[in-house]
Amino acid sequence: MSRTLRLGGRGSALSRIQAEYAIEALAALKIEVQFIPITTQGDRDRDSSLRLIGGQGVFVRAVEEALLEGEIDIAVHSAKDVPPAIAEGTALAAYLPRADVRDALVSRDNLTLAVLPSGARVGTGSRRRAAQALHLNPDLKVVDIRGNVDTRIERVGRGQYDAVIVAAAALQRLGREASELLPIDLVMPSPGQGALVLQCREEDEDQISRADHRPTSLAVTAERAMLRALGAGCSLPLAALGGVRGGEVVLAGRLLSVDGQERIELQRTGLDPEAVGREVGETLLERGGAALLQQGEP
């Protein structure tokens, strides 16, 4: 790979910043990269609910297609946007060191989630965030919102929303401030949240995998295995957080009803991230998760 490789990603301000992290990681391996911005359906349609146009995976498919068609050599994604199944002939070759996994609240008057008044309009496009917010404060009015992070924050400033919930890592990468960083025990993140992943064609995996950050890879692999075991997409009210402790993979998983009133959660440890993730997913289903996931289907 002595030639300059083409790195594809979304063209938003945040995506370009994320691409810079990928470029730096590859440069450390003496791999030269040129960024190619790609517009996805999710970027073109900013009005429809993500659940109606394909969930978070809508941000991945166009980039993945460019990879398969040879328009780019590597794709960079937010790991939380990548569906459980990826395109045949490709590999998730490397996870970059994980950033802050938490969610963040940006609100008028810097109010926290717990003290937002009854009926406060909280914007999020995520059922996971919505369900956990309602679990903590059932008097909120959670409403769907689309658009990039800056656009969402601007809508709070204009009074269209009282608050929005976004990824803390996104705020930090954009240099924006949060009103509250939501504790993980109260609002558990999405599988893959805070991590960037490099996808490539299978024949290039050995080269790109040298950029892999092993602790992040083990954690997110377990989270994605849980997702597959549940047979669920990224838009449903489920959360996960993996880590490595004492040489073992630790994974916590959580499922909620859409209204946030029911919640099932558990934690497992083991040496194999795939096995740990599968065990958490299957056990959640056995403990009532199947019914909760049916509630969350469109």
N, C-alpha and C positions, 0 to 999 in steps of 0.2 A: 504493500500500500504506500508506494512512494509518491503517487499522484495526490493532488488536492481532492479531498472528498467533499461531496455535497451533503450538507446537513439540512434536513427539512424540518420545519416546525410552523406553528401558526404565526401569523404576522402581527399579532397584538403587541403592545408595549411590554406586557409581562412576559409573553412568550419569547420576545427578543432578548430580554434579560436572562431568561432561563437558558436560551441557546448559548449565551456567553459563558455560562457555567460549563456547558458541554464542550464548547470550543477550548476552554482553558484545560479541562480534564484530558482532552485528546491531544492538545499541544504538549502536555507533560510527557506523552508517549511518543512525541515526534511525529504526530499525525496532523497534517495541515487540513483545515476545514474551511469551506465557504458556506455561509448560511443562505438557504433558499426559502423565502417565506411562502406559505401555502394557505389559501383561504378555504376554510371548511364550511360545510352547510350550517353548522352552529354559529359561525361568524356572519354568514349572509342573512340568516333568519334569526333576528334578535327579539322577535315578538312572541313566537310560539313557545309553549312550555317544552323544556327539554324532554319530558316524558313522552310528548307527542311526536317528537322528531328523532327519537332514537336514544335518549339518555345521554350521559356523559360521553359515550362512545362516538357520538356524532362529531366530536372534536378530533378524533383519532383517525377515522376511516379515510378521509381525503389524503392525509399524510401517509397512511399505510399504503394506499393505492399508488401514490407517487413512488414509494419505495419499491413496490412490486413491478411497476412499469419501467424502472430504471431511471426515473427522472431525478432521484436522489439516491444516496448511498447509505445514509443513516437518518433515522427519525428521532427527534427528542420529544418526549411527552411528559406531562404531569402524570405520575404513576396512577393517581386516583381516577384519571379519565380513561384508562386502558381497560376495555371489557375483559371478562374472564377468559375468553377465547381470542387468540390473535390470529392473523392471517397465516395460512399454511405456507411454509417456505421461509418464514421469518422467525427471529428469535429476540427475546428481551435479553440483550447481551450484557448490559451493565447498568447498575443503579449507582447514581452519584450520591455522595454523603447527604443524609437526610437533614432537611431544615426543620424549623419549628412545626410540630404536628398539630398544634392546637387550632381551634377556631377562634375568631375574634369578633367582637361586637363593636360596631361604629354607630353611635347614637347621637341624637340631639341632646345638648346639655350634658353630654358624657355620662348619661345614666347607665347603670349596670342592668343586666338582664333581669335580676331578681326584683328590681324596684321600678321597672317600666310600668306605667299605669295600666289599669284595665282597659282593654280595647286598643292598646298601642299597636300600630301597624309595623310589623317586622318583616322585612323582605329577605327571601332566600329561595333559590331554585332547587334546594336539596330537601328531600323528604326526611333524611337523617337529621339534618339540622332542625327542621321544623318540628319533628316529633320530640327531640330532646329539649328544645326550647319550651314546648308545650308541657312536657313532663315537669319542668322546673317552674313554669309560670303559665298555668292553663287559661288565664284570662287574656292572653295575648291574641291578637288577630294576625296570624301568619299568612302572608300573601306571596304569590309567586313573583319573582323578579328575574330579569335577564340583563345582559350587558356586561361589559368589563368592570373591573373593580372600581376604577375612577368614576365611571358612570353611575354605579350604584351609590357610591358615597355622595356624589353630587345630588342625587335624588333625595337623600336625607337632608342635605343642606337646603333644598328647595321646599321641604316640608311634605313631599309626596309619601315619605315613610318616616316613622319615628326612629327606626334603626334598621341596619342590615347585618347579617352574619356572613362573614367571608373567611377564607383561610388566613391564618396569621402569617404564614410564609409569604403569601401573595402581598400582603400589606408591607411586610418588612422588605421584600425585594423591590417594591415600588417606593420605599421611603415614606410610607403613610403611617399615621398613628392610629392606634386602637383605643376605644373607650374602655374596653375590658378584654383581657385575654381569658377565655373561658377554660376553667380547670378541666383536665382530662377526665377526672372521675365523674364530673357532671355532664360534660359534652365530649364523648369519645369521638375520635376522628374517623374519616372514611378510610377504607383499605387503600394504602398507598399514599395517603395525604402527606405532603411535605417532601416527597421524594420525586426526583427526576429519573427517567429511565431512557436508555438508548436502545432503539430497535434497529435491527439490520437484517439483511438476507442471511440465511443460514451459513452460506459459504464464507461469510466475513466474520462470523461470531468469534472465532478464536482471537482475531486481532482486536476487536472492539471490547471483548470481555476483560482485557487487561486494565480497563478503566473502572472495573467493578469495585464498589465499596462493600466488602463482605458483610459487615453487621447490618447495613441497610438492606442488602440483598436477601439475607436470611429472614429478616423481619417482614419485608413486603411479600416475599414468596409465601410465607405462612398466612399472611392476611389474604392474599389472592387465592390460596388453596381453600380457605374457609369460604370465600365467595363462591367458588366453583361447587363446593360441597352443598351449599345452600341452593344452588341452581338459580341464583339471583343476579340481577343486574345492578349497576352502580346507582340506580335512581331510587332504590328501595330503602326503607328505614332501618338500616343495619350499619353497625360500626365495628371497627377492629383496630387493635394496636398490638404489634409484635415488638419483640426486643430480644436481646441476647444477655443472659445472666449466668455466670458460672459455667460457661461453655454450652449451655442449653438454650434452646429457643423457647421464649415465653410468649404466649398469645392470649389476649383477652378479646372476647367477642360479645357483642350486644345486639339484640333485636328488640324493636319497639313496635307497638301499634301505631297507626298513622296519627292518632290523636295524642300519642305520647303517654297514655294512661297505663298501658301494660308494658312491662319491660322484662326481658329475660337476658341474663348475662352469666358468663362463666370464664374460667381461665384454665389453660393447660400448659404443660411444659414437655419438652422432649428434644431429641437430637436431630430429628428429621423435620425440617419446616413444612414439607408437604404433608407428612403424617399428622403433625400437630394441627395444622390448619383444617385438615379433613376431619379430625376428631372433634374439634370445636364446632365446625359446621354441622356435623351429623348429630352431635349431642344437643345443640340448640334446636334442631328440628324435632328431636325426640321429646324435648321439654316444652313443646307448644309452639315452636317457631314456625312450623308449617302453616298454622292458622294465621299467624301474624303476617307472614309473607303474602298469603292470599288476600288479606285486607289491603295490602299495599299495591297489588297489581292494578294497572289502569283499567 
